[in-house]
Structures are given as structure tokens and as C-alpha cells.
């Protein structure tokens, strides 16, 4: 008995799989427009505060601080700058970025 042939999926087939199953109707669009006109509720405020407490990857943090990601990783590994490890993943909070910016202004170029 021979094993079954493996079939490969092309990129065109993958893009078809990602498409929505239906296009929204005009009535659906009207309902979403009415919802957006409503006053924001407490859950929207919670979402906004959750976005403010976002953790940044070294690449995102480096872009905000305008430094190289390798510099951030090297300094974080020696604990020379404030950072957080979630398991083995290095992350930076907004507060950490402020402290790093404050440290660089106190110490000049050499941190």
C-alpha cells in the first residue's frame, strides 16, 4: 500500500481561505454607524487604559527610544536598564521607557 500523495496549498488558495465568508450588507453598515455615534461606555475606557499599559518588545521599545534593539537587549541582560521578563521574553513597560530616557539624560551619552 502506497502512502497518499501530499497536496500543497498555493498562496492564492491560502488568500481565499482568509477571506470573509460574506460581505457585509448595507443594513449591517448602518447598524455599526449607529453604534459608533453612541457615547463611549465604561468598557471603552477600560480598553483605553489597557492600551496605555501595553508591554513593548525590544524592537518596539527601541523604535520609541530611537536606539538599536541590540543595545536594549545587552543593557537589559546586565540589568543596567529597567525591564521585565515574562518567562524568557524580554518586555518593556511605558514606565520602563520613561526611566530609560531619564537615565540617558542624567548620564549623557554613556549609559
KEMARGU-402995 format. One record per atom (N, C-alpha, C, O): x, y, z; residue in one letter. Coordinates in steps of 0.2 Angstrom, whole numbers, padded with zeros to 4 digits, always signed. Example, Ala and Ser with C-alpha at 12.3 -4.5 7.8 and 13.67 -1.06 7.14 Angstrom:
2
+0066-0028+0039a+0062-0022+0039a+0066-0016+0039a+0071-0017+0042a+0064-0011+0035s+0068-0005+0036s+0064+0000+0039s+0067+0006+0040s
//
This chain:
111
+0004-0006+0000x+0000+0000+0000x+0004+0006+0000x+0009+0007+0004x+0003+0011-0005x+0007+0017-0005x+0004+0022-0001x-0002+0023-0001x+0008+0027+0002x+0006+0032+0006x+0002+0037+0001x+0004+0038-0005x-0003+0041+0004x-0006+0045-0001x-0002+0051-0002x+0003+0053+0001x-0003+0054-0008x+0001+0060-0010x-0001+0066-0006x-0006+0067-0004x+0005+0070-0005x+0004+0076-0001x+0002+0081-0005x+0005+0082-0011x-0003+0085-0003x-0005+0091-0008x-0003+0097-0004x-0003+0098+0002x-0001+0102-0008x+0002+0108-0006x-0003+0113-0008x-0007+0113-0013x-0004+0118-0003x-0008+0124-0004x-0004+0130-0007x+0001+0131-0004x-0007+0133-0012x-0003+0138-0015x-0005+0145-0011x-0010+0145-0007x-0001+0150-0013x-0003+0156-0009x-0010+0159-0011x-0013+0162-0007x-0012+0158-0017x-0018+0160-0020x-0024+0156-0016x-0029+0159-0014x-0023+0150-0015x-0028+0146-0011x-0028+0148-0004x-0033+0149+0000x-0022+0150-0001x-0022+0152+0006x-0026+0159+0007x-0029+0160+0012x-0025+0164+0002x-0028+0170+0002x-0036+0169+0002x-0040+0173+0005x-0038+0164-0002x-0045+0163-0002x-0048+0160+0004x-0053+0162+0006x-0044+0157+0008x-0046+0154+0014x-0046+0160+0020x-0051+0159+0024x-0042+0165+0019x-0043+0171+0024x-0048+0175+0023x-0050+0179+0027x-0051+0175+0017x-0057+0180+0015x-0063+0179+0020x-0064+0173+0022x-0067+0184+0021x-0073+0183+0025x-0078+0179+0021x-0078+0179+0015x-0082+0175+0025x-0087+0171+0021x-0092+0175+0018x-0096+0172+0013x-0094+0181+0020x-0099+0185+0017x-0097+0192+0017x-0093+0194+0021x-0099+0196+0013x-0098+0203+0013x-0104+0207+0017x-0109+0205+0017x-0102+0212+0021x-0107+0215+0025x-0112+0218+0021x-0111+0222+0016x-0118+0218+0023x-0124+0221+0019x-0124+0228+0022x-0121+0230+0027x-0128+0232+0018x-0129+0239+0020x-0132+0240+0026x-0131+0245+0030x-0137+0236+0028x-0140+0236+0035x-0135+0235+0040x-0136+0238+0046x-0130+0231+0039x-0125+0229+0044x-0121+0236+0045x-0119+0237+0051x-0119+0239+0039x-0115+0245+0040x-0119+0251+0043x-0116+0254+0047x-0126+0251+0042x-0130+0256+0046x-0130+0255+0053x-0129+0260+0057x-0130+0249+0055x-0130+0247+0062x-0124+0249+0066x-0124+0251+0071x-0118+0247+0062x-0112+0249+0065x-0111+0257+0066x-0107+0259+0070x-0113+0260+0061x-0113+0268+0061x-0117+0270+0067x-0115+0275+0070x-0123+0267+0068x-0127+0270+0074x-0123+0268+0081x-0124+0272+0085x-0120+0263+0081x-0116+0261+0087x-0110+0266+0088x-0109+0267+0094x-0107+0268+0083x-0101+0272+0084x-0104+0279+0086x-0100+0283+0089x-0110+0281+0085x-0112+0288+0087x-0114+0288+0094x-0115+0293+0097x-0114+0282+0097x-0116+0282+0105x-0110+0284+0109x-0105+0284+0107x-0112+0286+0115x-0107+0289+0120x-0103+0283+0122x-0106+0277+0123x-0096+0284+0123x-0092+0278+0125x-0094+0276+0132x-0096+0280+0136x-0094+0269+0133x-0096+0266+0139x-0090+0265+0143x-0084+0266+0141x-0091+0262+0149x-0085+0260+0154x-0080+0255+0150x-0074+0255+0152x-0083+0251+0146x-0078+0246+0143x-0074+0249+0139x-0068+0247+0138x-0076+0254+0135x-0071+0258+0131x-0066+0261+0135x-0060+0261+0132x-0067+0264+0141x-0062+0267+0145x-0057+0262+0147x-0051+0263+0148x-0060+0256+0149x-0056+0251+0151x-0051+0249+0146x-0045+0247+0147x-0053+0248+0140x-0049+0246+0134x-0044+0252+0133x-0038+0250+0131x-0045+0258+0134x-0041+0263+0133x-0035+0263+0138x-0029+0264+0137x-0037+0262+0144x-0032+0261+0150x-0028+0255+0149x-0022+0255+0150x-0031+0249+0146x-0027+0243+0145x-0022+0245+0139x-0016+0242+0140x-0023+0249+0134x-0019+0250+0129x-0013+0255+0132x-0007+0254+0129x-0014+0259+0137x-0009+0263+0140x-0004+0259+0144x+0002+0261+0144x-0006+0253+0146x-0002+0248+0150x+0001+0243+0146x+0003+0238+0148x+0002+0244+0139x+0005+0239+0135x+0012+0238+0136x+0016+0242+0138x+0014+0232+0135x+0021+0230+0136x+0024+0230+0129x+0021+0227+0124x+0030+0232+0128x+0033+0233+0121x+0039+0228+0121x+0042+0226+0125x+0040+0225+0115x+0045+0221+0113x+0051+0225+0112x+0051+0231+0112x+0057+0222+0113x+0063+0226+0112x+0064+0230+0105x+0066+0236+0105x+0061+0227+0100x+0061+0231+0094x+0056+0237+0094x+0058+0243+0092x+0050+0236+0097x+0046+0242+0098x+0048+0247+0103x+0048+0253+0101x+0051+0245+0108x+0054+0250+0113x+0060+0253+0110x+0061+0259+0111x+0064+0250+0106x+0070+0253+0103x+0068+0258+0098x+0071+0264+0097x+0062+0257+0094x+0060+0262+0090x+0057+0268+0093x+0058+0274+0091x+0054+0267+0099x+0051+0273+0103x+0057+0277+0106x+0057+0283+0106x+0062+0273+0108x+0068+0277+0111x+0073+0279+0106x+0078+0283+0107x+0073+0277+0100x+0077+0278+0094x+0084+0276+0096x+0089+0279+0095x+0085+0269+0098x+0091+0266+0099x+0091+0259+0096x+0085+0257+0093x+0096+0256+0095x+0096+0249+0092x+0093+0244+0097x+0094+0244+0103x+0089+0239+0094x+0087+0234+0099x+0092+0230+0102x+0091+0227+0108x+0098+0229+0099x+0103+0225+0102x+0106+0229+0108x+0108+0225+0113x+0106+0235+0108x+0108+0239+0114x+0104+0238+0119x+0106+0237+0125x+0097+0238+0118x+0092+0237+0123x+0093+0230+0126x+0093+0229+0132x+0094+0225+0122x+0095+0218+0124x+0101+0217+0129x+0101+0214+0134x+0106+0220+0126x+0113+0220+0130x+0112+0223+0137x+0114+0220+0142x+0109+0229+0137x+0109+0233+0144x+0104+0229+0148x+0105+0229+0154x+0098+0226+0145x+0094+0223+0149x+0096+0216+0152x+0095+0214+0158x+0101+0213+0148x+0104+0207+0151x+0108+0208+0157x+0109+0204+0161x+0111+0214+0157x+0116+0216+0163x+0112+0219+0168x+0115+0221+0173x+0105+0220+0167x+0101+0224+0171x+0103+0231+0173x+0102+0234+0178x+0106+0234+0167x+0108+0241+0168x+0102+0246+0167x+0103+0252+0168x+0097+0243+0164x+0091+0247+0162x+0085+0243+0165x+0085+0237+0165x+0079+0247+0167x+0073+0244+0169x+0070+0240+0164x+0069+0242+0158x+0068+0234+0165x+0065+0229+0160x+0061+0224+0164x+0061+0224+0170x+0057+0220+0160x+0053+0215+0163x+0054+0209+0159x+0054+0209+0153x+0054+0203+0162x+0055+0197+0159x+0048+0193+0160x+0046+0192+0166x+0045+0191+0155x+0039+0187+0155x+0041+0180+0153x+0041+0179+0147x+0042+0176+0158x+0045+0169+0156x+0052+0171+0153x+0056+0174+0157x+0054+0169+0147x+0060+0171+0144x+0060+0177+0140x+0065+0178+0136x+0054+0180+0139x+0053+0185+0134x+0054+0192+0137x+0051+0193+0143x+0058+0196+0134x+0060+0202+0137x+0055+0207+0134x+0053+0208+0129x+0052+0211+0139x+0047+0216+0138x+0049+0223+0142x+0052+0223+0147x+0046+0228+0139x+0047+0235+0142x+0040+0238+0143x+0036+0238+0138x+0039+0241+0149x+0033+0244+0150x+0034+0252+0149x+0040+0254+0148x+0029+0256+0148x+0029+0263+0147x+0033+0266+0152x+0037+0271+0151x+0032+0264+0158x+0036+0267+0164x+0044+0265+0163x+0048+0269+0165x+0045+0259+0161x+0052+0257+0160x+0055+0262+0154x+0061+0264+0155x+0052+0263+0149x+0054+0268+0144x+0056+0275+0146x+0061+0278+0145x+0051+0277+0151x+0052+0284+0154x+0059+0284+0158x+0062+0289+0158x+0059+0279+0162x+0065+0278+0166x+0072+0278+0162x+0077+0281+0164x+0072+0274+0157x+0077+0274+0152x+0079+0280+0149x+0085+0282+0149x+0074+0284+0147x+0075+0291+0144x+0078+0295+0150x+0082+0299+0148x+0075+0295+0156x+0078+0299+0161x+0085+0297+0163x+0089+0302+0164x+0087+0291+0163x+0094+0289+0164x+0098+0291+0159x+0104+0294+0161x+0096+0291+0153x+0101+0294+0147x+0102+0301+0148x+0107+0304+0146x+0097+0305+0150x+0098+0312+0151x+0102+0314+0157x+0106+0319+0157x+0102+0309+0162x+0106+0310+0168x+0114+0309+0167x+0118+0312+0169x+0115+0303+0163x+0121+0301+0162x+0125+0303+0155x+0130+0301+0154x+0121+0307+0151x+0123+0309+0145x+0123+0303+0140x+0118+0299+0140x+0128+0303+0136x+0128+0298+0130x+0130+0291+0133x+0127+0286+0131x+0134+0290+0138x+0136+0283+0140x+0132+0281+0146x+0132+0283+0152x+0128+0276+0144x+0123+0273+0149x+0126+0267+0151x+0123+0263+0156x
//
